[in-house]
Amino acid sequence: MNRQLFLTLLALFAVAACDRPEAQVAPVLSPSTNESSSTYQDRWSQASSLNEARKGFQTTLVADEFAREKVPDPPPDLFRIVHYDAAAGKLAAYLSLDPNDGEKHPAIIWIISSETNSIYDVWHDAPASNDQTASAYRKAGIVMMFPSLRGGNDNPGAREALMGEVDDVVAAADFLARQDFVDAGRIYLGGHSFGGTLVLLVAESSDRFRAVFSIGPIANVAGYRPKYLPFDTTLPGEIELRSPGRWLASIKTPAFVIEGSKGNTSSVEAMAASSTNPQAHFVKVRGANHYTVLEPANRVLAEKILKDDGPECNLSVTADEIAKFVKTPAALRRSPAPDDPSWVTFKSPEGNFAVRFPVEPVSMDWRTPKGNVRAAVAYPPARKLLCLAAYTDVTLTDDDDERQSLRDFQAGMIDTQGGTLEDECELRVGEWHARELTLSSTSESTGEPRIAHIRIILAGGRIYHMMIAGYPDHVSEEYTDRFFRSFTVLEN
């Protein structure tokens, strides 16, 4: 078993250390406005609504670095690919199948957390700690539509990041309302993170939806990374017309802004403090973060939608209703384990990290297409498990998002190692960004279950990786916590 695990790690690092495919750069587009910047600035700064402010505005786009990709085929028993008419042309979407029961069903358009305007796999099960599939609605019998937007996947048009996409979402709703099995008066809109920001802008621009659920939005889009904003941020109106915190008074139908108390609370708190609009509701869920709030919020909202069947929307939701379903990731739930003096302190030969192992580890290194990986591995004789601490060098530019780099590295690990993602979370280890995840799998030779607890840390141009893997009854939380907490990045 240990040999198999080690060989898996070799493959794991070989792929995880590789770069993502280079993006195809879109042409630079620079449409001109119908009026001078100074005149337009005077007008939008005095506008009483987002729609009024947007009139006559044409965004100035710059190069877009995201790659284009075909819409993945969904399972034919869950979704079909459709195309809806929008200003940019026909745009792709996933749509639930007609249940063929002769009934009109409530429906929700869900905008996934994607800055690329693309859609992807929303049908495989995801961990409750970060469920981007919004599957609670589908499982409750609610019709779902996942629209891709201009410039996403292989769609026509260029990505505008929260500008023309507002109109695309409304166009998707028009398409959805024409479906025979959809109740046109009970179409809802929801989205998370970047998608949450977009749906809040839609709520400020249109009364097309019965209610809008914005989970984890940002109040001012100047807080996003430059690579996610493919427009000239120095020009008047570009940031302001995309920042939902400025236009809350424009909301005309119920809009619920939801975030975990351990998430991006500054945006929710700022919007709640500035808003006097009774249609805007702000919900801060205790004990949840930006990701763990998603699954319980959607679970509760799905139940609320089914009961919201009157002539007018009567839906409401409280933080307490959501909080009781919040799942705390293992990394945030574990109690600190006491030190064990029998454990051995290992310092890497390069002097860049130290960690304590239950037994004396073996040092080793191997080559990958992108450089060398150095590791220390221990096999405690009393336990059927493997303990590993390793690192690989990475190259980041000033514009790279360290958190996204860790997410990409994690995705590479899972793609290579396989298994089921049972749990994950984002955390800080000292001053460094980190992620922790749990993978489960089954031994091909014995059919017995396996579990792997993994922590990755990005520090000083290196990704450090710790893992305890083995049979579940040999991988205790105390053991894992003691190993992870003993890790230290050293100055060298």
C-alpha positions, 0 to 999 in steps of 0.5 A: 500500500505504501509503495502505491501511495508513493507512486501516486505522489510522483504522478501527483506532483508531475501534473500539479506543478505544471502550468495551466494551458496558455490563454488565447488573447482576445483582440483589443476592443475600444468602442467610443462613447457618444459623449466626452468622459467629463460630460458622461461623468457628470451625468452618471454621478447624478443618476438616480438609478443604475439603468439611467446611469448606463444609458449611452455608456459603452465600455472600453475593453482591453485584452482578455487573457482567458482561454475559450473552450467548448461547452462540456456535454452534460448528462442527458438525463439531467440537462440539455444544451440550449442557446438563447438569443442575446445582443451578442448572438446565440449563447449556450446554457444548460437547461433542466429537462421537461418533466412532462407532467403537464405542470408549470414549475418554479425555475432559477437561473444560476450564475456560477462563480466564474469570471470567464463567463463560461459554464462547466460541470455542474452535475457531479456531487461537490463537497458541502464545504464548497458546493458550486453546483447549486444542486439543492434546487435541482434536487428539490424539483426546481427547474435550473438554467445555467447560462454562459455569457458573452465571450464565454465558452465558444460564444460570440462576443467579448467578455465585459465583466459585469456590464453587457452580461447584465443584459445577457442574464435578462435575455436568458430569463426571457428564454426560460419564461417561454418554456412550456414547463416553467411558471413565468411568474416564478423565475428566480436568480442566484449566483455566488462570488463573481456571479453573486456580484453580477446577479446583484447588478441584475437586481438593480437593473431589472424587475424581471425576477421574482427574487434574487439571491446574491451570495458572497458579492463584492460592493466595489469591483475595484477589489477584484484582480485586474485580470478579471476586469477586461476594461480600462479601469481608469475611465469614468464610469467603468468601475462605478457602473459595475459596483453594486454597492452604489446602486442598491436604491435601484432594486425593485424586487426582493434581493437577498445578499448572503455571506458567511461571518468568516467570509467577505463581510466587509462588503455585506456590512458596507452595503447593509449600512448604506442601504435604506431600500426595504427590498434589499435584505442582508444576511450574515451567517455565523460560523460560515465562510465565503464557501461553506455558506453556499450549500446551506443557503441554497438548501434553505432557499430551495425549500423557500421557493417551493413554498413561495407560490402566491401571486406575489413573492412572500419569501424571507430567509434569516441567518439562523435558518441557514446557520443550522446547516453550516458544515464546518470543515475539518481544518477549522473544527479540529482542536489543537493536538498536544505535542508528542516528545517522541516525534522527530524534528526534520529540517529540510537540507535546504533549510527552508522548512521544518516539520515533526514526523512520528518516526525518522523520515527519508529524504528524496527528490525527483524531477517533474517537467517543471522542476524538482520536487524535494520531499521527506516521507515517513511510514510509522510502523504501528500505523498503516499510513504515510506521512509526507512533507514536500515542496516544489518551486513555482513562478508567480508574477505580481499579478498572480493571485496566490489563492487562485494558484493554490486552487489550481494546484489543488485541482491538479492534484485531484485530477491526477490522484483521483478520489472523491473530494470530501472536504476542503477549506481555505485558511491562513498558516501564519502569514501564508495562504493555505488550503486543506482538503480531504480525499477518499478513495478505494484500494484497487487491489483490496477494495478497502477505503482510504483517506488522505488529509492534505494541506498546501501552503504557498510561501516564498515562491514555493508550494509546500505540501503535507499529507497523511494518507492511509486507512481511515482507522489509522488516520486520526484527527489528532495525528493529522493536526499534530503533523500539520501544526508542526510545520514551519517555514524557515528563513533561508 
